[in-house]
Amino acid sequence: MIKLLSHLSYVAITTPDVEASVDFYTNQVGLTEVARENGNVYLRCWGDYYAYSVVVVPGNEPGLDTMAWRTSSAEALDEAAKRIEAAGVQGEWLDDVPQIGRAYRFTGPFGHSMTLHWDVTRYQGAGAVASIYPDRPEKRSKVAGAPRQLDHVTVASSDVDAFAAWYNDVLGFRIMAKTVLDDAPISVFSVLTTNEKSHDLGVVLDGSSRAGRINHYAFWVDTREELLIAADVLMENGYPIEYGPSIHGIGEQTFLYYREPSSLRIELNTGGYRNYVPDWEPNTWKPSLGSNNFYRNGAMPMSMTESFPAADGPSATEEGVPDEIKDALLNPYAKHGQG
C-alpha cells in the first residue's frame, strides 16, 4: 500500500464561548489569530508551515468538530477516499475548506470526524513577524512557552484495539504501542502514527454511550525548559495544571496537561523518540511498567479520564467488568507509583 497520510495538519474544536477560548489561545498559549469565517476562528502556532492548525468552532459544548491529516500526494488523497468507502464508510468531498480547498471528510466507525486533504496554503510571515531564519515561517512568539506547532490528537473509543486496527488497515496508520490493564486483558490506550513520531493519533477506552469524543489535543515546544516555563506562566495567570510536568513511558515525551476556558484538555509536550522502523511491531505496556508515568512515582488524577463532550461515563471504563477491577479500570493510573 502506498503511504497515504503524512501528518496531522489541524484540529477543529467546538466551544460554547468562542471569544473566551480565542482570548486564552492568543494571550495565554501564544497562538495567533489569522482569520474569521462563518463564526469560526482560525489560529496558528508560530512555527506552523500552513495557514492555521487550530479552528475554534461555535458549539453548545466542548468537543471535536474534525481532525485533519494532509495526505502524501494528490493521488494519495483519492486513494484514501476509495479505501475508506471500500471499508463501508461513506464520506463527502468538500471544495471550500478555507486555505485548503478540496478535501474529503468522513466519520469513522467510532464516530470521529476526519478530514483529509492535499492542497494547503503555505504561510510566510512578512514585515514585523518575518523571521531572519529562512526555514521559520515567522518569528518566535513573544509569549513565554508558546508552542512551535501542533503535535497530536487523542480521541476516545468504545474499543481501543478495533479503533487502532481500522485506522491501520484502511489508512495505514502505524500502531506503535498499547496499554493493557495489569489486572485484566483490557486495552485502555493505544498510539498510532503516520510518520516517525511516536504518535500523532492516540485513543483511550471510552465506556460511555456517546461516540466521537476527544480526550485532548497537544502542542509541541522545542525544549523541556520551555514546557516548564509555560507551566509557570499558566499557574501565575490563574490557570491550574491538571497533570504533570512528567514523562510518559510510551513515547517518552515530557508532558503537561491543562484546560482551556471551555474545559477542553490541552497537552503541551516535548522530547520523546523518533521511530523509522517500517515493520515495527507494537509493544504492549501495563500501567505498572510506567506506560503513563515513566518514573512510576505519581498518580494520575481522576479528572484525566474525562473526555469531551461530557457523557454518562469516564473514558477509561467498560460496561460489565467484574466488580473487583472496576476501580482499576475507571482510572488504571490512580495508584501512587503506578505509571
Secondary structure, 3 states (H helix, E strand, C coil): CCCCEEEEEEEEEEECCHHHHHHHHHHHHCCEEEEEECCEEEEECCCCCECCCEEEEECCCCEEEEEEEEECCHHHHHHHHHHHHHCCCCCEEEEEECCCEEEEEEECCCCCEEEEECCCCECCCCHHHCCCCCCCCCCCCCCCCCCCEEEEEEEEECCHHHHHHHHHHHHCCEEEEEEECCCCCCEEEEEEECCCECCCEEEEECCCCCCCCEEEEEEECCCHHHHHHHHHHHHHCCCCEEEEEEECCCCCEEEEEEECCCCCEEEEEEECCECCCCCCCCEEECHHHCCCCCCCCCCCCHHHHCCECCCCCCCCCCCCCCHHHHHHHHCCCCCCCCC
